[in-house]
């Protein structure tokens, strides 16, 4: 399931990791991380948190909406 999504979203990463492994540059049972994707995702979360921080003051002055109202 996870691997299918990874192949779908980042096939170049799979090719690169496979090539490194076949060349003996990555030992078996190793973890490989795509730091570019991690950085990109972290930036997206950071930017969204900044947007939410700007709306925080609005909710301090009024009643916070809930899912159950």
JOWOVEN-V478415 format. One record per residue. RES is the residue in three letters. SS is DSSP state (~ for helix, > for strand, _ for the rest). OMEGA is omega in whole degrees, 0 to 359 (none if undefined). Layout:
res:RES ss:SS omega:OMEGA
res:RES ss:SS omega:OMEGA
This chain:
res:UNK ss:_ omega:179
res:UNK ss:~ omega:182
res:UNK ss:~ omega:179
res:UNK ss:~ omega:178
res:UNK ss:~ omega:179
res:UNK ss:~ omega:178
res:UNK ss:~ omega:181
res:UNK ss:~ omega:187
res:UNK ss:~ omega:186
res:UNK ss:_ omega:183
res:UNK ss:~ omega:180
res:UNK ss:~ omega:177
res:UNK ss:~ omega:180
res:UNK ss:~ omega:180
res:UNK ss:~ omega:181
res:UNK ss:~ omega:180
res:UNK ss:~ omega:179
res:UNK ss:~ omega:179
res:UNK ss:~ omega:178
res:UNK ss:~ omega:181
res:UNK ss:~ omega:180
res:UNK ss:~ omega:178
res:UNK ss:_ omega:179
res:UNK ss:_ omega:181
res:UNK ss:_ omega:176
res:UNK ss:_ omega:180
res:UNK ss:_ omega:177
res:UNK ss:_ omega:177
res:UNK ss:_ omega:178
res:UNK ss:_ omega:172
res:UNK ss:_ omega:177
res:UNK ss:_ omega:182
res:UNK ss:_ omega:175
res:UNK ss:_ omega:185
res:UNK ss:~ omega:177
res:UNK ss:~ omega:179
res:UNK ss:~ omega:178
res:UNK ss:~ omega:179
res:UNK ss:~ omega:180
res:UNK ss:~ omega:179
res:UNK ss:~ omega:178
res:UNK ss:~ omega:179
res:UNK ss:~ omega:178
res:UNK ss:~ omega:179
res:UNK ss:~ omega:179
res:UNK ss:~ omega:180
res:UNK ss:~ omega:179
res:UNK ss:~ omega:178
res:UNK ss:~ omega:177
res:UNK ss:~ omega:177
res:UNK ss:~ omega:180
res:UNK ss:~ omega:178
res:UNK ss:~ omega:179
res:UNK ss:~ omega:181
res:UNK ss:~ omega:184
res:UNK ss:~ omega:182
res:UNK ss:~ omega:178
res:UNK ss:~ omega:183
res:UNK ss:~ omega:178
res:UNK ss:~ omega:183
res:UNK ss:_ omega:181
res:UNK ss:_ omega:180
res:UNK ss:_ omega:179
res:UNK ss:_ omega:178
res:UNK ss:_ omega:177
res:UNK ss:_ omega:179
res:UNK ss:_ omega:189
res:UNK ss:_ omega:180
res:UNK ss:_ omega:none
